Each structure stands twice: as C-alpha cells, then as structure tokens.
Amino acid sequence: RSRCGGSQRPAPKPGCGPRGKAPRSPERAHQVALRRLAAAGAKAGVRPEGEGRWLVSQVEVQLSSGAANESLDEETPWAYGLECRAEQRGCRLVAENVFGAVAALESTLRQLFAHGGAANFQTLTLKDRPEYKARGLMVDTGRRFIPKSVLFTHVIDGMALVRMNLLQLHLSDFCRFALELPSFPELRQNGFRVGAYSQEDIREIVAYALDRGIRVLPEVDLPGHAAGLLPLRQRGLRFCETAAGKKTRPEQATKIYDDTEGSSRQVIRQLLGETAEVFGPAASRWLHVGGDEASPTGACTAENIAGLEEFVVGTVVQKELGRTAVAWEELRLKDPDSEGFRSAGRTNDTIIMGWMRGTPWGIARRGHRVLAANLHQHYLDYSYVAHPPSNFWYDPSERRGSDAGSCTAPSWEHRPKAFLGGLPDPKAAKLDLAAAQRRCIELGFRCAGVTCKENTCSPREGDPFLGKSPNEESWLKRCPDDDAPEMKERVRGKLLGGVSAMWTDKYTYIYQCGAAHSSWGAKSGTLPGAALMFPRSFDASFGLSLAGMIWPRAAVSAATLWRYSPSVAAPAIDEYAQWLAAYLLDASGVASCPPGCACDELTACERPYPVLFSEASGAAAAGGVEAADGSAEAAADRAGAAAEADGRLRAECFEPASVEARQLGPALRGEARRPVEDALRLCFWRGVACAGVRCAPRRSSRERGRVDEAAVSCALHGPSPPGGPVAAAAAAAAEGEEVGDEVLVK
C-alpha cells in the first residue's frame, strides 16, 4: 500500500512509519508464522506415528476480518477457533485477525504437535481468546546493554512461542541511553560502557517483533534514573545531584531539574520526539516515560518534579506526539487536590504500571488504566529459589494486600499513630502526634509509606486508600468496602494486562554504575553478582544468563495473562514450567533455565555459565536476523565454539603449571565445595576481590596423597584488593589507561 506519499514531510501521516513509509504488512506476519510452523512440523515429522497417533499434513487458515482492523495495537482481536481431525490429517483455523492466526500458528499448534510429536487425540475443537489485551516483557538495556542478536534469539522468539504481544525496551538508566540519535552524539558511550542501538537496529527489531505479533514500547526514564543523560548537560539539560561522598540512595541519585528558563524542557522535548520517530507508530502508540523512584533531591522538590512530569505527559507525549503515556506507579497521585484520582498532567489517560505499593485493583479503582507489574509476581531478576515459576501464576484482578476485601485495619480514631506515614527519612527526629499529623497532611499522597509508633516512624509496605477525616486535620486509613458489580466491571475493564520485568542491576560492573552508594545495594540485595558479564566481550555468556532468568517464568506469566484458572495448583505450574523450558529450546532454540533446575545470574543447575570470549559473542551478533531462526547444526557449532573459548580462558588465565593452589576469591567463602572448574568460573564472573581467598584441591582421606579434583576447600588468604579488579579496570579506563588482562582477572 502506498498511501503515505513522499518522504519529505517533517512528520509522517497517521498510520505511516518513519520517513513516510507504509507500515509493515500484517500479511507478512501470517507468512512468517506459517514458515516457522512448517519448519517446526518438519522437525516433528521425524517422530514415528504410534497407535492412535497421527501427524498434521496441512493447515487451512481463514481470516474473517478486512484490512480496516489489521493494525497491531491494544485493541487487536486475538480470538481464534481451531478444529483438528485425524481422518483429514489436518487442522482448520479461523481467526478474527491475522495476529490471532499468528498466535494459533506460533503457539497453540506448535505446542500441540511440534514439541510432542504426533497428536494423541483423534478430534480437537476449541475456541480461544485472551483475557487481557497486553501480555508483556520488559528488558533493561539502560544498565547492561542487550545485543540485538540476544533480543531476536532469546527474547522475541520466546515471546512469540508463548503469545506475548508487548516488548518494553527500558532504554535509559544509570549506565547509558541505549539509542543512537544523530542529533545527540554526546550520548554515545565508549570503553567499558559501550552499547547502543543504531536507528537501523531499531527498525530491524521493530520489524522482527511485528512479524510475530509483538509491539515494541520504548521507555525513556524521567526525571529520575537520569545518570545516562548527564552528557547532555552541555546542551542545557539541568540536573540535581547529591553531594560527593554522600551515601546516595538510587531514588535520590541524579535526576533532571525543571529550570525556570525552560532549557531542560527543550532538550527533553527533542529527545522524546526523536525517540518516538525512530520507533514509529507501527511499533506502539504508547510511549513510556518512567517516573519511578524520583524522590526530592535539593532543588528538585516534589513540586518541581511534578511540574516536569506534567509537561512530559501532558504537553510532549499527549499533545505534541499524539501518543498515550505509560509510567510507573510513582507518577500517579501527584495532585493533592484530586485526592488520588489523577496523575501528573491532571489526566487519567496515562497508563500506570503498578510494581510495589500500587495494586492493579487499587490503581484501576482510582480511574486509571493499569498494567500489573508487581515485583512479587512479575519481577524476573530474582533467583528461582526466591521467585519460583508458580509465583507468576495468580489472578491479576484479585484484590490483594491493602486492597483486599478482608481488610480490617482500625480507623484513625483507634490507632492514629499507625496511619500517619509518609515521613521520608526513617531516622528523622521524633515528632509529637500533632506535628506528625501536620507533616503527614503536607506530604499528601505519600502518607501511607511509613508506620509511626510511639512518635517514631519506620518504612512499611502497603498502599491503603486514604481519605480526609471529618475534621480535615488528619488522614485515616479507609479499607475498601465490597464493591458493587458495576464497580467490579469497571475495574476489570481498566486492567489491560501485565508486564514481566527483567532488570539488569546485578550485571553492572559496580553498583548502579556508580550513581548510588553500594550500601543501599547491600540492604536491598541488588549488589552486582555477575560484574564481569557487564563488558561487551562476554555478550554470549550474558545472553545465556539473561535467557535463563527470563524463561520459563515469563512464559508462565504469559499463560496467566492469556487466561488464568484458579483450579491449577502450584505443583502443576512447576511441572508445566519444566515442560515449557524444554519446549522453548526444542521449538525455536530459545535458551531457558533447564527443566528441574534452579537458576540465577551466575548459575544454571548449580553450574556456572561458561566464560565465552568476544570471538563467540561476535559471531553470534554478526548473524543478525537470519541467525536468530537458528538450526541444530548452527547451535552445535556455537556450543563447540563456546566450549573451546571457555577452556582456553581457563587454561590461559587460571591454570599456570607452577601454581597448585588457586586464588579463587572471597565470593566462595562459606559456600558448598565445588569442582575446581566451576569455582574458577564463579570467581571470574563475580569479578570483585577475586584474589582474597586461597582455594586448594581437597585431598582424599582414603587414598593418601591422591588429589580429588571433584572438590576444593577455601580459606581466607590476605587482604582483598580495594574495590576489586573490575572497579580498578573501570577507574583505569576512565583515566584513559590501557587495561590489561591482569587487572580484570587473577
């Protein structure tokens, strides 16, 4: 279709992509799904048919919609019907929209036939549609850069297999702004922090995702988490920063200041406009503007922050760009006069992502459209022990926590001190009750963040509904009554779905790339545990680790958002997750945490990830889009190259013939004994202070003199190098010094 005309206009027509190009044809997505299904069917076809089992030889696809509703957005219908009969050795698929057909071809049929081989039923008839419109996955590329090849192979392909339809790219954070814009060359990072997508990369990512029925949502995090934008200071972007040497919390770290001259607003307007243009409206009509963890700092007062957010949401995103703003939950409740029913920008149009205190029910009840992203049911940057797959199977619309129907907390009159809350510093001086009341009222929307007892305050979780008491002098906690049926229907209509979030804090070379003090990382359990996966030299190893953290747990979340059933219990979900892990690898070569295993950033099944040199990761990256589809032969070649690179690193860096005892680092202190090979890998990945412990092979007590290479014992051995080798390397790189291998590894 050539309805967009030439490419000389300053802005594309509605429905047209960047530079006036027509959006990618949805029929192409259908064709891609058919090709991938055929490849999967050919793979499954090698399995023999048994008694009562048969193989599909053809699939008839019928689309009932016209061109008018073939766009991909939150209103796209995904419903389909499927009928398969053994006597016809085929299936008939009827879908309302091409993307419903894609879901049936990519996911349902492949799960029924490609992974399990021949069907074990004679007749199948089903009608299917998702319960929620948005089934998303967020990946954090503003800390540890995620290469395009990893996005293709281990993220987007996996999303297509489990019927996810929204990819959120967290582009900016403490470490970088991960998008190259010609007008902002200052944002390009060099050395240790190199990593950004070119405009051509983004076009390929968007096209690859759209072919699989997935929209791409860019996120530029404002006004907090802004250290990656510091190079724009020379452009006029103003910042609030904490004093040097102060133990800065992440939410107090560098943030953008809304100056009275308007220079910050001008830079932000241009930055968001060019970002939106690169992604184009075909990717998503939404634009995520962050808004999380932006506590007042210096001149960046609560009023200053709210004013800037109102400009970003109302003026830039909505009026100038014509898009819908998406933001984390902190953006809401910035207008005290509204009593919590409007967010920054004095609008209810903003889509809110509830991740900590905000429950979907509570946010939707206040009038906002909402995406569930609660850290307990949606965050993937926790180990499988802390967040097993069954955590991700729950009812997103259920009233939970402070919004639960069983809430019986006493009113203000009975326990006034328990509901003051909101005091920003738990170490603040004691307040008498009257002063605490006044302070709580001043803080307004943050009045539920602290529990006050005996005139002292400490943080507490929960986000209760708040209301003014009759005398207007204090706040009370008002537990919600049972809602009327019309309110329940209204709330369900505003719950659009959910997003699973994979943050990369633990892959940074130092805590938050130096933007916040490490003591806060120690308290929150987010200190970097895989520091040496940060350099781009180890993209391939990082890709395996990232995929192991995402899958199969995000697949369980996708199933939750497609259609949750309370009759399926946690043991069945854990068993289903094991099946999913094998399915993802078998059907499309998507890496995941292996069946029956626990994984974290460093290990899968208690074995550390291999150390892959840049030769292996570079080869994978060079493969581009075509390499993403992969084959068994290519996978075997990559595995062979990985093993060779891993062995070479261990031989060259860790096993000098004259040294019998290994210096493996304090990270191993107190842990279970491991094979020498595994201990070496762990020492390498953890990076920090890797020479503080001497680990020697444990000798067998049964055969005196024999070395048992299956285990090592570790003991403290001298002081650890200050800051660790990774920090030393980063400091040297910052000074322009050449960083040798002896700095990074022992």
Salt bridges, closest charged atoms under 4 A:
GLU27 OE2 - ARG1 NH2 3.94
GLU49 OE2 - ARG89 NH2 3.00
GLU60 OE2 - ARG92 NE 3.65
GLU70 OE1 - ARG1 NH2 3.80
GLU74 OE1 - ARG215 NH1 3.59
GLU75 OE2 - LYS133 NZ 3.01
GLU83 OE2 - ARG85 NE 2.76
GLU96 OE2 - ARG129 NH2 3.30
GLU106 OE2 - ARG36 NE 2.77
GLU106 OE1 - ARG110 NH1 3.03
ASP128 OD2 - ARG163 NH1 3.01
GLU131 OE2 - ARG492 NH1 3.93
ASP140 OD2 - ARG143 NH1 2.81
ASP157 OD1 - ARG36 NH1 3.67
ASP157 OD1 - ARG212 NE 3.35
ASP173 OD1 - ARG143 NH2 3.27
ASP173 OD2 - HIS170 NE2 2.53
ASP173 OD1 - HIS225 ND1 2.90
GLU186 OE2 - ARG235 NE 2.65
GLU200 OE1 - ARG203 NE 3.37
ASP201 OD1 - LYS148 NZ 3.21
GLU204 OE1 - LYS148 NZ 2.76
ASP211 OD1 - ARG24 NE 2.89
ASP211 OD2 - ARG28 NE 2.81
GLU219 OE1 - HIS170 ND1 2.78
GLU219 OE2 - HIS288 ND1 3.67
GLU241 OE2 - ARG233 NH2 2.97
GLU251 OE2 - ARG249 NE 2.87
ASP258 OD2 - ARG265 NH2 2.89
GLU261 OE1 - ARG238 NH1 3.77
ASP292 OD2 - HIS225 NE2 3.52
GLU293 OE1 - HIS225 NE2 2.85
GLU309 OE1 - LYS334 NZ 2.63
GLU320 OE1 - ARG269 NE 3.05
ASP335 OD2 - ARG342 NH2 3.68
ASP335 OD2 - ARG346 NH1 3.06
GLU398 OE1 - ARG400 NH1 3.37
GLU442 OE1 - ARG439 NH1 3.21
ASP463 OD2 - ARG332 NH2 2.45
ASP463 OD2 - ARG366 NH1 3.96
GLU472 OE1 - LYS468 NZ 3.49
ASP483 OD1 - ARG365 NH2 2.48
ASP483 OD2 - ARG399 NH1 3.83
ASP505 OD2 - ARG143 NE 3.55
ASP539 OD1 - ARG144 NH1 2.78
ASP539 OD2 - ARG536 NH2 2.80
ASP586 OD1 - LYS43 NZ 3.07
ASP586 OD2 - ARG47 NH2 3.66
ASP586 OD2 - HIS115 ND1 3.03
GLU615 OE2 - ARG648 NH2 2.79
ASP629 OD1 - ARG36 NH1 3.34
ASP629 OD1 - ARG212 NH2 3.78
GLU644 OE2 - ARG648 NH1 3.86
ASP646 OD2 - ARG650 NE 3.66
ASP646 OD2 - ARG681 NH2 2.29
GLU660 OE2 - ARG699 NH2 3.25
GLU671 OE1 - ARG674 NE 3.61
GLU671 OE2 - ARG686 NH2 2.93
GLU677 OE2 - ARG607 NH2 3.52
GLU677 OE1 - ARG650 NH1 3.94
GLU677 OE2 - ARG681 NH2 3.35
ASP678 OD2 - ARG607 NE 2.51
GLU703 OE2 - ARG706 NH1 3.02
ASP708 OD2 - ARG698 NH2 3.82
